[in-house]
Amino acid sequence: MLPRIVLVEPQGALNVGSIARVMMNFGFNELFLVNPRCDPQSEDALKMATHAKEILQNAKVVQSLEVALQDCSRVIATTAQQRHRNRQLEGLQLPFKWMIHSNKPNALIFGAEDRGLSNEELEWAQRWVRIPTGAYQTLNLAQSVAICCYELFGLQEQIPQNPSEKPTSSEAEINRINQFLERWADQLHQVGFLLHHTRTERMAKLRNILYRSELSQNDLALLEGIVSQTNWALRTNPLNTSKTLLDQDGQDTDR
């Protein structure tokens, strides 16, 4: 199914209006605006939307990506970055095929015009895509959304009426996975696997592993049960956290 479009801190009312119009062109109808820095109901936005004013009027304004993605199972983020040390950047075709073959709510995230998406915001998505361009790589926000909507619409049209792919209704929602990761990170810090200076990078790697696994709700429930049981055991038999973890040579272990 076609995803919702999520704009993080959009600045230009003209852009937001143009995006609504593009969404209407290609059959998209769900728009989320995270902390918009413009008025999506302004005269400029409505003028650019033309016959897509209903999309603007029904747009959901929220305070965080967590709220915008709360019921989504597959999330893709767009980025203009050339490379990233912790994640593979992909073209549009394969990630978009993966997305539209889901029968649960999904989301495609776009960053603000002046800065794109931060590393923290990118971490909400399982896959990151970059629109291929020529030597001049700068795309307007509305242009980027138009290209992605066009690609997704074309792929959606190729799906048979009765697809043979297995249902994805059992997939775990992205918010639930991230809530689990926060609990797990606290536990891993408690037992010494994570330290303050390594927590972010190590948890990003663990998050990538879980994202690639496409966890079902039952899979995640099992992992949540393991963490809950381990927390109970730690409370019952607390570790001596005052001791520094040492490797076999007596040196601080890099955690």
C-alpha positions in Angstrom: 0.0 0.0 0.0 1.1 3.6 -0.5 2.7 5.2 2.5 1.9 8.3 4.3 4.2 11.3 3.6 5.9 12.7 6.6 7.6 16.2 6.4 9.9 17.1 9.3 9.9 20.9 10.1 8.9 22.1 6.6 9.7 25.7 6.2 7.9 26.8 3.0 4.1 27.0 2.7 4.5 27.0 -1.1 6.4 23.7 -0.8 3.8 22.2 1.4 1.0 23.2 -1.0 2.9 21.8 -4.0 3.5 18.5 -2.1 -0.3 18.2 -1.4 -0.9 18.7 -5.1 1.6 16.0 -6.1 0.2 13.6 -3.5 -3.3 14.0 -5.1 -1.8 13.4 -8.6 -0.4 10.0 -7.6 -3.1 8.8 -5.2 -1.5 9.6 -1.8 -3.8 11.0 0.8 -2.1 11.0 4.2 0.2 13.9 5.1 1.9 14.3 8.5 3.7 17.5 9.4 6.2 17.3 12.3 6.7 20.7 13.9 6.0 22.7 10.7 7.7 26.1 10.5 5.0 27.4 8.2 1.2 27.6 8.1 -0.1 24.6 6.0 -3.5 26.4 5.9 -2.0 29.7 4.6 -3.2 31.4 1.4 0.1 30.4 -0.3 -0.2 26.8 0.6 -3.8 26.5 -0.4 -3.1 28.3 -3.7 -0.3 25.9 -4.6 -2.5 22.9 -3.6 -5.2 23.9 -6.1 -7.6 20.9 -6.1 -5.7 19.1 -3.3 -6.9 21.5 -0.6 -8.5 18.5 1.2 -5.1 16.9 1.8 -3.9 20.1 3.5 -7.1 20.4 5.5 -6.7 16.8 6.7 -3.0 17.0 7.3 -2.0 15.9 10.8 0.3 18.3 12.7 2.3 16.4 15.3 5.2 17.3 17.7 7.5 14.3 17.0 8.4 11.6 14.6 7.4 9.1 17.2 3.8 10.2 17.0 3.9 10.4 13.2 5.1 6.8 12.9 3.2 5.3 15.9 1.3 2.6 13.8 3.8 2.1 11.0 5.7 -1.1 10.3 7.9 -0.1 7.4 9.6 3.3 7.3 11.9 4.8 4.7 13.8 8.0 5.1 15.2 10.2 2.3 18.7 11.8 2.5 21.0 13.7 0.4 24.1 12.2 2.1 26.6 10.5 -0.1 27.4 7.8 2.4 27.0 6.9 6.1 29.2 4.8 8.2 26.4 2.8 10.0 23.9 2.3 7.2 23.7 1.5 3.5 22.2 4.2 1.3 20.0 2.8 -1.4 18.3 3.9 -4.6 14.6 4.0 -4.9 13.4 0.8 -6.6 14.2 -2.0 -4.1 13.2 -0.1 -0.9 10.0 1.2 -2.5 9.0 -2.4 -3.7 9.6 -3.6 -0.1 7.4 -0.8 1.2 4.4 -1.1 -1.0 4.1 -4.9 -0.5 3.1 -4.3 3.1 -0.5 -4.2 4.1 0.1 -2.2 7.2 0.6 1.6 7.5 4.0 2.8 6.3 5.8 6.1 6.0 8.2 8.0 3.8 10.1 10.7 5.7 11.5 13.9 4.2 13.6 16.5 6.1 13.5 20.2 6.3 14.5 22.3 3.3 17.6 23.8 4.9 19.1 20.8 6.7 17.4 17.5 5.7 17.1 14.8 8.4 19.4 14.6 11.4 21.1 11.4 12.3 18.7 10.9 15.1 15.7 11.4 12.8 17.2 9.0 10.2 17.4 6.3 12.9 13.6 6.1 12.9 13.7 4.4 9.5 14.6 0.9 8.5 16.0 1.9 5.1 17.5 5.1 3.8 17.2 6.2 0.1 19.0 8.8 -1.9 17.5 10.1 -5.2 20.2 9.7 -7.9 21.0 12.9 -9.7 23.7 14.3 -12.1 26.5 16.5 -11.0 24.2 19.1 -9.6 22.6 17.3 -6.7 20.3 19.9 -5.0 16.6 19.1 -5.3 13.8 21.2 -4.0 11.7 19.5 -1.3 8.6 19.4 -3.4 10.6 18.0 -6.3 12.0 15.2 -4.1 8.5 14.3 -2.9 7.2 14.3 -6.5 9.9 11.9 -7.7 9.3 9.5 -4.9 5.5 9.6 -5.3 5.8 9.0 -9.0 8.1 6.0 -8.4 5.8 4.5 -5.7 2.7 5.0 -7.8 4.3 3.2 -10.8 5.3 0.3 -8.6 1.8 0.2 -6.9 0.2 -0.1 -10.4 2.3 -3.2 -11.0 1.0 -5.1 -8.0 -1.7 -7.8 -9.0 -5.1 -7.5 -7.6 -4.5 -10.7 -5.5 -0.8 -10.6 -4.6 0.8 -13.8 -3.6 3.2 -12.3 -1.2 2.7 -13.3 2.4 0.7 -10.9 4.5 2.6 -8.4 6.6 -0.1 -7.7 9.2 2.0 -9.5 11.9 5.0 -7.2 11.5 6.0 -5.3 14.6 5.5 -1.5 14.5 8.6 0.7 14.4 7.6 2.6 17.6 7.3 -0.7 19.5 10.8 -1.8 18.3 12.3 1.5 19.4 10.7 1.3 22.8 12.1 -2.1 23.2 15.6 -0.9 22.1 15.5 1.8 24.8 14.7 -0.7 27.5 17.4 -3.1 26.2 20.0 -0.2 26.0 19.3 0.6 29.7 19.9 -3.1 30.6 23.0 -3.4 28.5 24.4 -0.3 30.2 23.6 -1.8 33.6 25.5 -5.0 32.9 28.5 -3.1 31.4 28.1 -3.9 27.7 27.5 -0.3 26.9 29.3 2.8 28.3 28.2 6.4 27.9 30.6 7.1 25.1 29.7 3.9 23.1 25.9 3.7 23.7 24.8 5.6 20.6 27.0 3.9 18.1 26.5 0.4 19.5 22.7 0.7 19.7 22.6 2.0 16.1 24.3 -1.2 15.1 21.9 -3.3 17.1 18.9 -1.3 15.7 20.1 -2.1 12.2 20.2 -5.8 13.0 16.6 -5.8 14.2 15.4 -3.6 11.3 16.9 -6.0 8.8 15.2 -8.9 10.6 11.7 -7.5 9.9 10.5 -8.7 13.3 7.0 -10.0 13.7 5.0 -9.0 16.7 5.6 -12.5 18.2 9.3 -12.2 17.6 9.4 -8.8 19.4 7.2 -10.2 22.2 9.8 -12.9 22.8 12.7 -10.4 22.9 10.7 -8.2 25.3 10.1 -11.2 27.5 13.8 -12.0 27.6 14.6 -8.4 28.6 11.9 -8.4 31.3 13.1 -11.6 32.8 16.7 -10.5 32.8 15.6 -7.2 34.5 13.8 -9.3 37.1 17.0 -11.4 37.7 19.1 -8.3 38.0 16.8 -6.8 40.6 16.8 -10.1 42.5 20.6 -10.6 42.2 22.0 -7.2 41.5 25.5 -7.0 39.9 28.3 -5.2 41.6 28.3 -2.3 39.2 31.0 -0.5 41.1 33.6 -2.8 39.6 35.2 -1.7 36.4 34.9 -4.3 33.6 38.4 -5.5 32.7 39.7 -7.6 29.9 42.0 -10.5 30.4 45.1 -8.2 30.4 43.6 -6.1 33.2 42.8 -3.2 30.8 39.5 -1.3 30.6 37.3 -3.1 28.1 36.1 -0.9 25.3 32.3 -1.1 25.7 
